[in-house]
Amino acid sequence: MEEIHFVGFVSKLLETKIMQVLRFKHGQ
């Protein structure tokens, strides 16, 4: 069960990072 929580946490973190990078690239 803990593995699923960990994967969900990591995927959320990655999603946030990707969104930040995309916004940064579009901002330039």
N, C-alpha and C positions, 0 to 999 in steps of 0.2 A: 504493500500500500504506500509506503513512504517513497518508493521509487517514482510512482505516478505523481505524487505531490512535487517531487524534485524536478521531474521533467516539465511539469506545468510551470513551475517557478522559472526554470531556465528559459523555456520558450517565451514566457512573458518578458523576461529580461532582454532576450534577443530581439523580440518584436519592438520593444521600446528603443533599443539601440538603432535598429534599422530605420525606424520612423525618424529618429533624430538625424541620422546620416542623410536620408532622403530629403528632409526639410532643409538641411544645411546646403545640400547640392542645389536644390531648387532656389534657395535664397541668393546664391551667387549670381 
